[in-house]
Amino acid sequence: MDKTDERISSLAEYINIIKKYDLRNQYFRGENQKYPNISSSLIRGYASKGQIFGLVDIYSNLLREYYQEVGYELDKMQEENFLAFSQHHGLKTNLIDFTTAPLVALYFACEREKYGVDSGFVYILHEEDTVDASEFLQEYSIKEHLCHNVFSQLAWNESDIVTGFRTLLEKYTGLFSGKNPYDLVKDMAKQIQNYPQFEKCNSYLKEREILCKKGMNRICEIPQLVKKYLPDFDILGGMGIMEFTALFLLFFDDMRCLSSKLPSDIPFPNIPYFMYKTPLKFDRIRNQSGVFLYQAFIDYQTDIDEMGGLMVQKITPSMVIQVDNQKEIMKELDMVGINKKYIYGDFDNTAQYINMKFFGN
């Protein structure tokens, strides 16, 4: 991530940028130094070791074992939001912390033990690039499901999840969104064409191109073409999202039916960012106006014997603010009540805040 749109060295400059670009109803993330990517703790640093199982299985086992250890103490709300509960308590998940409060993000861009080393960064996602997937994720990522990764379930064409996925995409490209669902189809087609190994997908696209060249009146035959490749697929609903979902499923179907070796780093198809707003309100989540981005990932076999591939959704911010002079900005944030005591809200961090207040760093 080399992009930087703005650079600030004071709280006042930061607030002016928020006002200048009218950054209301956006999602913010603060990081206190430059990292290669915005990534969840589950994905960050993971490398396939050429085993017969991959990160999907590891993740499922990770959550299952954690539940076995703590499940007896959970109330109904914690059970129904087990993924958020796990993230809050430090388990590696595919959730990425964001906030709707720009000053909270600035705090995390500045908080560090040693100053004068690196700049911090605030990353901003525009709301229109996201979709609220809270209900969908709560229903399909809780502990009772065999696999906690909704995208691997989707790739296996599980009907309820396919229906939920389509509903979210329809919401994302809704009437007042200004988005064209066929942009998703075009992006998906470009990706498929980069991989001749995906035989069914490319065959579908060739037949689709022939139909389109015969005139607009033949485009109405696309649903029948979809049924040819996916006989059990529901072709009802908006045409663009219907076709994108079908291509998405065909893509993963081809991935399972290897005709030749696949590269280990195929990019995840372009989809909106799935935001998860948990009703499980720990003090920390409440104080931080916390929300989560559910980072999509699927692992796959790169050849017949090896689960060597990991397809991960890349998080590309709409805007980046570089934050210099972090130590002084932390003092300014403290003046308006944004400090360790407020951000974390527990006894230990409150004690640390008071220690620093009287003794400094």
Solvent accessible surface area in square Angstrom, and as a share of the most:
residue,aa,sasa,rsa
1,M,48,0.21
2,D,141,0.73
3,K,88,0.37
4,T,59,0.34
5,D,65,0.34
6,E,36,0.16
7,R,157,0.57
8,I,4,0.02
9,S,44,0.28
10,S,27,0.17
11,L,17,0.08
12,A,64,0.50
13,E,74,0.33
14,Y,0,0.00
15,I,70,0.36
16,N,88,0.45
17,I,13,0.07
18,I,28,0.14
19,K,146,0.62
20,K,141,0.60
21,Y,91,0.35
22,D,74,0.39
23,L,8,0.04
24,R,166,0.61
25,N,114,0.59
26,Q,23,0.10
27,Y,10,0.04
28,F,1,0.00
29,R,37,0.14
30,G,13,0.13
31,E,14,0.06
32,N,37,0.19
33,Q,60,0.27
34,K,88,0.37
35,Y,82,0.31
36,P,105,0.66
37,N,81,0.41
38,I,3,0.01
39,S,12,0.08
40,S,1,0.01
41,S,33,0.21
42,L,11,0.06
43,I,21,0.10
44,R,127,0.46
45,G,81,0.77
46,Y,62,0.23
47,A,69,0.53
48,S,44,0.28
49,K,168,0.71
50,G,33,0.32
51,Q,71,0.32
52,I,148,0.75
53,F,87,0.36
54,G,2,0.02
55,L,3,0.01
56,V,18,0.11
57,D,65,0.33
58,I,60,0.30
59,Y,1,0.00
60,S,10,0.06
61,N,82,0.42
62,L,55,0.27
63,L,1,0.00
64,R,94,0.34
65,E,111,0.50
66,Y,42,0.16
67,Y,54,0.21
68,Q,128,0.57
69,E,116,0.52
70,V,31,0.18
71,G,8,0.08
72,Y,178,0.68
73,E,120,0.54
74,L,24,0.12
75,D,81,0.42
76,K,149,0.63
77,M,84,0.37
78,Q,38,0.17
79,E,44,0.20
80,E,55,0.25
81,N,1,0.01
82,F,2,0.01
83,L,6,0.03
84,A,0,0.00
85,F,16,0.07
86,S,0,0.00
87,Q,28,0.13
88,H,45,0.20
89,H,100,0.45
90,G,64,0.61
91,L,33,0.17
92,K,113,0.48
93,T,0,0.00
94,N,0,0.00
95,L,2,0.01
96,I,3,0.02
97,D,70,0.36
98,F,6,0.02
99,T,7,0.04
100,T,64,0.37
101,A,24,0.19
102,P,34,0.21
103,L,48,0.24
104,V,5,0.03
105,A,0,0.00
106,L,0,0.00
107,Y,3,0.01
108,F,55,0.23
109,A,0,0.00
110,C,0,0.00
111,E,37,0.17
112,R,38,0.14
113,E,176,0.79
114,K,147,0.62
115,Y,50,0.19
116,G,83,0.80
117,V,83,0.48
118,D,65,0.34
119,S,25,0.16
120,G,0,0.00
121,F,10,0.04
122,V,0,0.00
123,Y,1,0.00
124,I,0,0.00
125,L,1,0.01
126,H,52,0.23
127,E,79,0.35
128,E,96,0.43
129,D,51,0.27
130,T,13,0.07
131,V,7,0.04
132,D,55,0.29
133,A,1,0.00
134,S,16,0.10
135,E,148,0.67
136,F,17,0.07
137,L,2,0.01
138,Q,54,0.24
139,E,98,0.44
140,Y,26,0.10
141,S,3,0.02
142,I,36,0.18
143,K,47,0.20
144,E,115,0.52
145,H,60,0.27
146,L,148,0.74
147,C,25,0.15
148,H,6,0.03
149,N,1,0.01
150,V,1,0.01
151,F,1,0.01
152,S,10,0.06
153,Q,9,0.04
154,L,2,0.01
155,A,6,0.05
156,W,160,0.56
157,N,68,0.35
158,E,81,0.36
159,S,82,0.53
160,D,94,0.49
161,I,3,0.02
162,V,11,0.06
163,T,87,0.51
164,G,17,0.17
165,F,1,0.00
166,R,27,0.10
167,T,83,0.48
168,L,14,0.07
169,L,0,0.00
170,E,69,0.31
171,K,120,0.51
172,Y,33,0.12
173,T,15,0.09
174,G,27,0.26
175,L,161,0.80
176,F,195,0.81
177,S,40,0.26
178,G,80,0.77
179,K,56,0.24
180,N,74,0.38
181,P,33,0.21
182,Y,57,0.22
183,D,73,0.38
184,L,12,0.06
185,V,5,0.03
186,K,120,0.51
187,D,54,0.28
188,M,2,0.01
189,A,17,0.13
190,K,133,0.57
191,Q,20,0.09
192,I,0,0.00
193,Q,112,0.50
194,N,105,0.54
195,Y,30,0.12
196,P,103,0.65
197,Q,37,0.17
198,F,2,0.01
199,E,105,0.47
200,K,70,0.30
201,C,0,0.00
202,N,24,0.12
203,S,45,0.29
204,Y,2,0.01
205,L,15,0.08
206,K,137,0.58
207,E,54,0.24
208,R,47,0.17
209,E,91,0.41
210,I,97,0.49
211,L,20,0.10
212,C,45,0.27
213,K,157,0.66
214,K,114,0.48
215,G,27,0.26
216,M,156,0.70
217,N,112,0.57
218,R,70,0.25
219,I,39,0.20
220,C,87,0.52
221,E,59,0.26
222,I,0,0.00
223,P,19,0.12
224,Q,111,0.49
225,L,13,0.07
226,V,2,0.01
227,K,74,0.31
228,K,131,0.55
229,Y,35,0.13
230,L,19,0.10
231,P,93,0.59
232,D,141,0.73
233,F,11,0.04
234,D,81,0.42
235,I,47,0.24
236,L,134,0.66
237,G,65,0.62
238,G,36,0.35
239,M,60,0.27
240,G,4,0.04
241,I,2,0.01
242,M,1,0.00
243,E,0,0.00
244,F,1,0.00
245,T,0,0.00
246,A,2,0.02
247,L,0,0.00
248,F,0,0.00
249,L,4,0.02
250,L,3,0.01
251,F,0,0.00
252,F,3,0.01
253,D,32,0.17
254,D,7,0.04
255,M,7,0.03
256,R,86,0.31
257,C,78,0.47
258,L,38,0.19
259,S,65,0.42
260,S,57,0.37
261,K,131,0.55
262,L,6,0.03
263,P,54,0.34
264,S,63,0.40
265,D,108,0.56
266,I,2,0.01
267,P,75,0.47
268,F,15,0.06
269,P,2,0.01
270,N,84,0.43
271,I,11,0.06
272,P,3,0.02
273,Y,25,0.09
274,F,2,0.01
275,M,1,0.00
276,Y,4,0.02
277,K,75,0.32
278,T,1,0.00
279,P,63,0.40
280,L,14,0.07
281,K,96,0.40
282,F,37,0.16
283,D,80,0.42
284,R,80,0.29
285,I,12,0.06
286,R,133,0.49
287,N,36,0.18
288,Q,25,0.11
289,S,44,0.28
290,G,13,0.13
291,V,11,0.06
292,F,6,0.03
293,L,0,0.00
294,Y,1,0.00
295,Q,4,0.02
296,A,0,0.00
297,F,0,0.00
298,I,10,0.05
299,D,19,0.10
300,Y,10,0.04
301,Q,72,0.32
302,T,6,0.03
303,D,44,0.23
304,I,125,0.63
305,D,113,0.59
306,E,64,0.29
307,M,37,0.17
308,G,11,0.11
309,G,1,0.01
310,L,31,0.16
311,M,0,0.00
312,V,38,0.22
313,Q,9,0.04
314,K,139,0.59
315,I,4,0.02
316,T,78,0.45
317,P,7,0.05
318,S,32,0.20
319,M,11,0.05
320,V,0,0.00
321,I,0,0.00
322,Q,25,0.11
323,V,0,0.00
324,D,32,0.16
325,N,76,0.39
326,Q,8,0.04
327,K,90,0.38
328,E,75,0.34
329,I,0,0.00
330,M,40,0.18
331,K,108,0.46
332,E,56,0.25
333,L,0,0.00
334,D,56,0.29
335,M,164,0.73
336,V,86,0.49
337,G,35,0.34
338,I,21,0.11
339,N,13,0.07
340,K,32,0.13
341,K,90,0.38
342,Y,87,0.33
343,I,0,0.00
344,Y,34,0.13
345,G,32,0.31
346,D,51,0.26
347,F,186,0.78
348,D,100,0.52
349,N,21,0.11
350,T,37,0.21
351,A,53,0.41
352,Q,86,0.38
353,Y,26,0.10
354,I,81,0.41
355,N,82,0.42
356,M,78,0.35
357,K,137,0.58
358,F,150,0.63
359,F,173,0.72
360,G,40,0.38
361,N,140,0.72
